[in-house]
Structures are given as C-alpha cells and as structure tokens.
Amino acid sequence: MDEELLSCLVDEACQHLPGSPERQKLLTRVIRLTSSKLWRETTPYYQDALQQTWLYFCRNICEGTTGQRYDSSLGSVITWLNVYLKRRLQDFYRDHQRQQARIVSANINQFRLGEASEIVNPVDNLAAEPDIPPILENVRSWAEKDADGELRQTYIQGHPQVNCQVLILKRMPPEVSWKELSAEFNLPVSTLSSFYQRQCLPRLRSFAEKEGFI
C-alpha cells in the first residue's frame, strides 16, 4: 500500500468541513485501505479495542478532539493507529487481570489442607481488595525479579529451563495450558504438573502469605 496515497487522502479529507460528505467519503477510503494492516490478535476484547481505535481515528485524524491530532511527520496513519490500538489492548488486558485476581476460590485452602484433587493456578484465586494494588501485578513482579534466584534454581532435574519462575509466569492469566507446556518443553503433563504442585505452589503460597494476600 502506498503511504503517500494515504497521506494525500488524509490531507484532502481534512480540507473539508467536519461531517461533510466529502470528508466522510475520503476518510471511509482511508479506513478501507488501513483496516487490513492493523495489528490483529484473538483476544476476546480485541473488537472492543478496535472500535475504540476507529472512534479515536474519526475524532483526531483532522482535529484533536479527544487527543493528540494526527501528525504525518511522526509516522504513517497505520503506525499511529497501531500505537493507539495496542495501548487499548493493554488496558483491556490489565482489566482482565484485575478481574481474575478478584475471583475468590477455595482451591488455595484445599491445597493447604492437602485436598487439592486437580491442578489449579492459585494466582487466579487470590482475592484483591479495591484499595490495594492488583495482586496479579505484584505476583508477576515477584516472579520476574526472583530476587534471591530461588525460583530459577528450582527446576525439573535435567531441565534447568523448566523452573518455578518460568512455570509460575506461564500459568498466570492468560495462562498457558499444561498441554501446550508439555509440547513446548517436551515433557509429560504429569511431570510438569507434579513438579508445579510440589515445588512451585508452596513458594507461591509462601509469598502470598508474606504479602498478606491470603
């Protein structure tokens, strides 16, 4: 697609009055030319983010009604829209994480009592109060930093790349399934899940208790 053509269409559209048929016709053409080039993913909230992006486009392509007016000197229309779209997707993802973090379940207590009968991801079940930081963000930060290296150093024998840090992060929402992890690491689901329960869950629970989450 010719970026110069897009730039010319935008320039011409913005010379017409807001809401005029001439502007609408030209902007519709811009939308048709750019829509297939926008960032795509299969998340359930993608269409909502895309709708917000097109609304942002209409309001700010010519006049900065709700944000910074489009500036062709800073990049193409596609780049401008993709930056906005990805930011909205990040917002939706964070909201999804917060909702997941507020789900209260008995699975954590079942594990403490030795009653866990199935593999669960305890991060999904940590309850967060509205006036404290989202728990998932705290857990992710703790696992990623791994300040004392304990999570990285706790791994399946012969497979140092399959350690508690990796598994805890991969099992956080939106979690990677055990089947996918089995294929990725070429290890049986039973081996991965057993290691996760025996080695990773106790460390995750210890962190949660220390932070006062449970």
N, C-alpha and C positions, 0 to 999 in steps of 0.2 A: 504494500500500500504506500502511496506517495504522501510523505509527511507534508510536503509543500502544498499538495492539494488540500489536505485537511486544514492547514494554516490559512490558506486563501478562503476556504469556505467559512471558517470561523470569523475571519476579518470582515468578510462580506455580510455575514449574518448580523454582526454587531453594529453595522452601519444602519440597520433598520430599527425601527421603534420596537421596544419590548411588547410582545404579544401580537405583533403584526404578522399577517400571513406569510410575508416574505421571510421574516426571521424564522418563523416556525418551520417553514419548508427547508431552509438551509440547515437548521440545527437537526432536523429529523434525518437529513442526509448524513450529517456528521455522526449521529448516533448509529446509523446503519453501518457506516464504514468502520467504526471503532468497536462495536459490541463484540465482534468475534475475536478481537485482540486483547480483551481484558482478562485479568487473572481469573482462573477458574479453580474451584475445589468442590468437593462433595459434602461439605458440612451442611447440617440441616438449616443453618441460619444464613447460608450464602445468598439466597434470593432476597432476604430482608436487607442484607448489606448492599446488595446490588441496587435495590430500589432506592436506598438512601443515596447511593452514589449518583444515580441518574438525576435525582432531585437536586443534589448539590451541583451537578453539571448545569442544569437549567437555570439555577439561581445565581451562579457565579461565573459562567463562561464569558459573559459580556459585562455584567455589573457585579460587584462584590456584595451581593445582597445579604448572604449569611456567613461569608468567609472571605478569604483572600481571592480577589479576582484572578482568573487565569492569565498567566504571563508567558507568552510564547518564547520569550528569551531564556526562560528557565527550563524548558523542556517541551516535549510534544504533548498533545492532548491526551494520548494514551498513557504516557508516563504520569501525568497529572492525575488522571482518573484512577490509575492503579495504586498510586500512593494513598489516595483517599480511601479506596475500596479496602486495601489491606489494613488500614487503621480501623475501619469499621468492623472488619472481621476479627481483629484483635479485641475490640471492645466486646463483641458478642461472645468470644471465647472466654474472656475473663468473667463475664456474667454467668456463663455456663459453669465455670469452675466454682464460683461462689455458691451457685445453687446446689452443685454436687456436695460442696463442703458442709452445707446445712442439713443434709439428709441424716436423720438420726436412725441408727440401726442397732440391733443387739449383737451384731457379729463380733464387735470388739470384745464385749463381755463374754461371749461364747468362747472366744479364743482364750481369754484369761482363765476361764473355768475348765478349759480343756475339752470344750464341747463343740469345737469347730468341726463340722462334718463336711464342709466344702471349702474350696479355695475362694477367699474373698480378698478384696482390696480394702484394707482398713482406712485408707485415706478417704474413700468415698463416704465413710461413716462418721468422720469426725465432725462434731457439731460446732458451728461458729456463731457467736453472738453478734448482733448487728454492730456493736460498739467496739469490736476488736478486729484486727487485720484478718483478712481471709486466711483460714488455716492452710488451704492448699498452697498458697503462695509461700507461707512460712516453711511448710514441709519441703517444697521444691527447692527453696533456697538452702535449707539444711542439707539436703541430699546432694545438691550440686557442689556446695562448698566442701563438704566432708572434711571439716577442719582437722581432725586427727587421723584421717586416712583409714579409719576402721571399716567403712563401707566398701572401699575399693579393695582392701586387703582381705575381705571375707568373700571368698569365691568358691565355686564348684571345683573340686580337685581336678587339676589338669586343664582347667578352662578359666584362666585369670580374667578373661574378658567378660565372663558371666559372673559378675559380682553383685553385691547387695545394692550398690549405688545405681548400677545400670537397671536392675530389675525393679527397684522402687520407683525410679523415674519413669520407666516404661509402663508400669502398672498404674500410674496416676492418670486421671481423666485428661483427655480422652484415651483410655487405656488400650494398650496393645494386647490382643488376646493371647492365651497360652499357646494356642495352635500356631499363631504367627511367630511367637518367640521360639517355639520348637523348630520351626522351619529356618528361622534366622540363625540360630546357634547350633542347629543340627544335633539337638538333644531331645530326649523324650519329654513329653509334658509332665509325666510323673516325677522325673528327676528335677525339673525346674520348679515345679510347684512344691515338692517336698523340701527342697533347699530354701525356697522362699518362706515357707512356714516355720522351718526350724531355725533359720539364721536371720532372715530379713525382718519378719514380723516382730520378733522380740525387740530388735533395735529400733524399729519404727514406733513400737508401743512405748518403749523407754523414753524416746524423745517427746512423744505426745504427753506422757505423764509429767515429764520435767517441765514442759511448757504450760501445763495446766489445761490442756485441751480435753483430757478425759480424767 
